[in-house]
Amino acid sequence: MKSIAGVFAASAVAFGSNAMAAEKPPIVLVHGAFENASVWGHVTARLEADGYTVVAVDLPGRPGNPAAPDKVSLSLYGDTVVAALAKLDRPAVVVGHSFGGIVIADAAEKAPAKVRTLVFTAAYLPHDGDSLVSLANRDPDAKVGPHLQINKEQGLASIDYAARADLFANGGSEGLRKAIPDLILDEPLAPLATPVHVTAGGFGRVDKVYIHTAADQVISPAFQARMVASTPVRREFTLATGHTPFLTDPDGLAADIEAAASR
């Protein structure tokens, strides 16, 4: 028969383990333009294996969250993230990739109390009034511009098929380079040109972390550094990848997200 002391000791260990797991904040993952939530699959598996609750958001206008392009807006994107945050019992670490940086800024402006930390991953880090279009136009080293195709009649933007592997899978395996062109989606046009509204009392007061991507062809490393210099963040990490580290280095990205969540 176990001693009373032994029972209490075992209970204390179990309670301590459960408490540690409970202290881990939920993580909300927000994809960028030309993507959907499926890009986070490898990272989600690693985070969940380490005890995190993970929500990968499908923004409107994708197969997983269908909407006509003319019904999609930047505000709707932000509201979609806020709705995901509202279902969680604690403030979350919110990770945004690429254009997702603007989306999570909008969400944080609307619900700053629901956000523990914003993690910008190869992402636009905006000031008030910035849009994807305005920021991209200030990034002379980005390679995506000549390959961007605009269809105003359909309200969609797309990326030249032949350029997709070099832009989104540079440094990836040959298998990934062959697969990724068919994974890139058309993007509703209007949100890309819509300025985001952020204030010091909303987005400005939320904790921020930036994960740089040193071989990025879409948002250049130099422009990433300029954005962080303009909007200081608590911590910075750098991955030796192109624009899609969730595909080319999911272990490294998951580790950096977990480090960002620890404070």
C-alpha positions as CSV (number, residue, x, y, z in Angstrom):
1,M,0.0,0.0,0.0
2,K,1.3,3.5,-0.9
3,S,2.1,5.8,2.0
4,I,0.0,9.0,2.4
5,A,3.2,10.9,1.7
6,G,3.8,9.0,-1.5
7,V,0.2,9.6,-2.7
8,F,0.6,13.4,-2.0
9,A,3.9,13.4,-3.8
10,A,2.5,11.6,-6.8
11,S,-0.5,14.0,-6.9
12,A,1.8,17.0,-6.7
13,V,3.9,15.8,-9.6
14,A,0.7,15.2,-11.7
15,F,-0.7,18.5,-10.7
16,G,2.5,20.3,-11.6
17,S,2.6,18.6,-15.0
18,N,-1.0,19.5,-15.7
19,A,-0.4,23.1,-14.5
20,M,2.6,23.4,-16.8
21,A,0.5,22.2,-19.8
22,A,-2.3,24.6,-18.8
23,E,0.1,27.5,-18.8
24,K,1.0,27.1,-22.5
25,P,-0.9,29.7,-24.4
26,P,-3.1,28.6,-27.4
27,I,-1.6,29.4,-30.8
28,V,-3.5,30.7,-33.7
29,L,-1.9,30.4,-37.2
30,V,-2.9,32.8,-40.0
31,H,-1.8,32.1,-43.5
32,G,-0.8,34.7,-46.1
33,A,-2.0,35.6,-49.6
34,F,-2.2,32.8,-52.2
35,E,-2.4,30.2,-49.4
36,N,-4.9,28.5,-47.1
37,A,-4.7,26.9,-43.6
38,S,-3.3,23.7,-44.9
39,V,0.2,25.2,-45.2
40,W,0.5,25.0,-41.4
41,G,0.0,21.2,-41.2
42,H,3.6,20.2,-40.3
43,V,4.0,23.1,-37.9
44,T,0.6,22.3,-36.2
45,A,1.6,18.7,-35.7
46,R,4.9,19.7,-34.0
47,L,3.2,22.3,-31.8
48,E,0.4,19.9,-30.7
49,A,3.0,17.2,-29.9
50,D,4.6,19.7,-27.5
51,G,1.3,20.3,-25.7
52,Y,-0.1,23.4,-27.4
53,T,-3.6,24.0,-28.5
54,V,-3.4,25.1,-32.1
55,V,-6.0,26.8,-34.4
56,A,-5.2,27.2,-38.1
57,V,-7.5,29.8,-39.6
58,D,-8.8,29.6,-43.2
59,L,-9.5,33.1,-44.3
60,P,-12.6,33.7,-46.4
61,G,-12.3,33.1,-50.2
62,R,-10.5,29.7,-49.9
63,P,-12.0,26.3,-50.5
64,G,-12.2,25.7,-46.8
65,N,-14.0,29.0,-46.2
66,P,-15.7,29.9,-49.5
67,A,-16.7,33.4,-50.4
68,A,-17.0,35.4,-53.6
69,P,-14.1,37.8,-54.2
70,D,-16.4,40.8,-54.1
71,K,-17.6,39.8,-50.7
72,V,-14.1,39.5,-49.2
73,S,-12.4,42.4,-47.4
74,L,-9.5,43.0,-45.1
75,S,-11.9,43.8,-42.3
76,L,-13.6,40.4,-42.8
77,Y,-10.2,38.7,-42.6
78,G,-9.5,40.4,-39.3
79,D,-13.0,39.6,-38.0
80,T,-12.4,35.9,-38.9
81,V,-9.3,35.9,-36.7
82,V,-11.1,37.7,-33.9
83,A,-13.9,35.1,-34.1
84,A,-11.3,32.3,-33.7
85,L,-9.7,34.2,-30.7
86,A,-13.2,34.6,-29.1
87,K,-13.5,30.8,-28.8
88,L,-10.4,30.5,-26.7
89,D,-10.3,30.8,-23.0
90,R,-7.1,32.7,-22.8
91,P,-5.1,35.2,-24.8
92,A,-3.4,33.5,-27.7
93,V,-0.1,33.7,-29.6
94,V,-1.1,34.8,-33.1
95,V,1.2,33.9,-35.9
96,G,0.9,35.6,-39.3
97,H,2.7,34.7,-42.4
98,S,3.4,37.2,-45.2
99,F,0.2,39.2,-45.9
100,G,-1.1,37.5,-42.7
101,G,1.0,40.1,-40.8
102,I,-1.4,42.8,-41.9
103,V,-4.4,40.5,-41.1
104,I,-3.2,39.8,-37.5
105,A,-2.4,43.5,-37.0
106,D,-6.1,44.2,-37.9
107,A,-7.2,41.5,-35.5
108,A,-5.0,42.8,-32.7
109,E,-6.3,46.3,-33.2
110,K,-9.9,45.0,-32.8
111,A,-9.3,42.6,-29.9
112,P,-5.9,43.4,-28.2
113,A,-6.9,41.8,-24.9
114,K,-7.3,38.4,-26.7
115,V,-3.7,38.5,-28.0
116,R,-0.8,37.5,-25.9
117,T,1.9,37.9,-28.6
118,L,1.9,38.6,-32.4
119,V,4.5,36.6,-34.3
120,F,5.3,38.0,-37.7
121,T,6.7,35.2,-39.9
122,A,8.3,36.4,-43.1
123,A,5.5,38.9,-42.8
124,Y,4.5,42.5,-43.4
125,L,4.7,44.5,-40.2
126,P,2.5,47.5,-40.9
127,H,2.1,51.1,-39.7
128,D,-1.3,52.7,-39.8
129,G,-2.4,53.2,-43.4
130,D,-0.2,50.5,-44.8
131,S,-1.4,47.9,-47.2
132,L,0.2,44.9,-48.9
133,V,0.4,46.9,-52.1
134,S,2.0,50.0,-50.5
135,L,4.5,47.9,-48.5
136,A,5.4,45.7,-51.5
137,N,6.0,48.9,-53.6
138,R,8.7,49.9,-51.0
139,D,10.6,46.7,-51.3
140,P,12.8,47.0,-54.3
141,D,14.6,43.7,-53.6
142,A,11.5,41.5,-53.7
143,K,11.2,39.3,-56.8
144,V,7.4,38.7,-56.9
145,G,6.3,42.0,-58.6
146,P,7.0,41.0,-62.3
147,H,5.1,37.7,-61.7
148,L,2.0,39.2,-60.2
149,Q,-1.1,39.0,-62.4
150,I,-4.2,41.1,-61.8
151,N,-7.6,40.2,-63.1
152,K,-9.8,43.2,-62.2
153,E,-12.9,41.7,-63.8
154,Q,-12.8,38.6,-61.5
155,G,-11.4,40.5,-58.6
156,L,-8.4,38.1,-58.2
157,A,-4.7,38.3,-58.1
158,S,-2.5,35.3,-59.1
159,I,1.2,34.4,-59.4
160,D,2.7,33.3,-62.7
161,Y,2.8,29.5,-62.6
162,A,6.3,29.2,-63.9
163,A,7.7,31.5,-61.2
164,R,6.0,29.8,-58.2
165,A,8.7,27.3,-57.3
166,D,11.5,29.9,-57.3
167,L,9.4,32.4,-55.3
168,F,7.9,30.1,-52.8
169,A,10.1,27.0,-52.5
170,N,13.6,28.2,-53.1
171,G,15.8,26.0,-50.9
172,G,13.1,23.3,-50.8
173,S,13.4,19.8,-52.0
174,E,12.8,18.9,-55.6
175,G,9.6,17.2,-54.7
176,L,8.3,20.4,-53.0
177,R,9.4,22.5,-55.9
178,K,7.4,20.3,-58.2
179,A,4.3,20.3,-55.9
180,I,4.1,23.9,-54.8
181,P,2.9,25.5,-58.1
182,D,-0.3,23.6,-57.9
183,L,-0.8,24.6,-54.2
184,I,-0.7,28.3,-54.8
185,L,-4.2,29.8,-54.9
186,D,-5.7,32.9,-56.6
187,E,-6.2,35.7,-54.0
188,P,-9.1,38.1,-53.7
189,L,-7.8,41.4,-54.9
190,A,-9.5,44.0,-52.7
191,P,-7.8,43.1,-49.3
192,L,-4.4,43.4,-50.8
193,A,-4.9,47.1,-51.5
194,T,-6.8,48.0,-48.4
195,P,-5.0,50.1,-45.8
196,V,-5.0,48.7,-42.3
197,H,-5.9,50.9,-39.4
198,V,-3.9,50.5,-36.3
199,T,-3.4,52.6,-33.2
200,A,-1.1,52.9,-30.2
201,G,-3.9,51.8,-27.9
202,G,-4.7,48.7,-29.9
203,F,-2.2,47.0,-32.1
204,G,0.6,49.2,-30.6
205,R,0.3,47.8,-27.1
206,V,0.5,44.2,-28.1
207,D,3.7,42.2,-27.6
208,K,5.4,41.5,-31.0
209,V,8.1,39.0,-32.2
210,Y,9.5,38.7,-35.7
211,I,10.8,35.6,-37.5
212,H,13.0,36.6,-40.4
213,T,13.6,34.4,-43.5
214,A,17.1,35.0,-44.7
215,A,16.7,33.7,-48.3
216,D,13.2,35.2,-48.9
217,Q,12.3,36.1,-52.5
218,V,8.8,37.5,-51.8
219,I,9.5,39.9,-48.8
220,S,13.2,40.6,-49.0
221,P,15.4,40.1,-46.0
222,A,16.5,43.8,-46.2
223,F,12.9,45.0,-46.1
224,Q,12.0,42.7,-43.2
225,A,14.9,44.3,-41.3
226,R,13.6,47.8,-42.3
227,M,10.1,47.0,-41.0
228,V,11.5,45.8,-37.6
229,A,13.7,48.8,-37.3
230,S,10.6,51.0,-37.8
231,T,8.4,49.0,-35.4
232,P,10.5,47.4,-32.7
233,V,9.7,43.9,-31.5
234,R,10.5,42.1,-28.3
235,R,12.5,39.3,-29.9
236,E,13.8,38.4,-33.3
237,F,14.6,35.0,-34.9
238,T,16.1,34.2,-38.3
239,L,15.5,31.0,-40.3
240,A,17.8,30.2,-43.2
241,T,14.9,29.7,-45.6
242,G,12.9,31.2,-48.3
243,H,9.3,32.6,-47.9
244,T,7.7,29.3,-46.8
245,P,9.5,28.0,-43.7
246,F,6.4,26.0,-42.7
247,L,7.3,23.8,-45.7
248,T,11.1,24.0,-45.8
249,D,11.9,24.1,-42.1
250,P,8.8,23.3,-40.0
251,D,10.9,22.1,-37.1
252,G,12.8,25.3,-36.9
253,L,9.7,27.4,-37.3
254,A,7.8,25.5,-34.6
255,A,10.8,25.9,-32.3
256,D,10.9,29.7,-32.9
257,I,7.1,30.0,-32.3
258,E,7.4,28.1,-29.1
259,A,10.3,30.4,-28.0
260,A,8.2,33.4,-28.9
261,A,5.4,32.0,-26.8
262,S,7.6,31.7,-23.7
263,R,7.7,34.9,-21.7
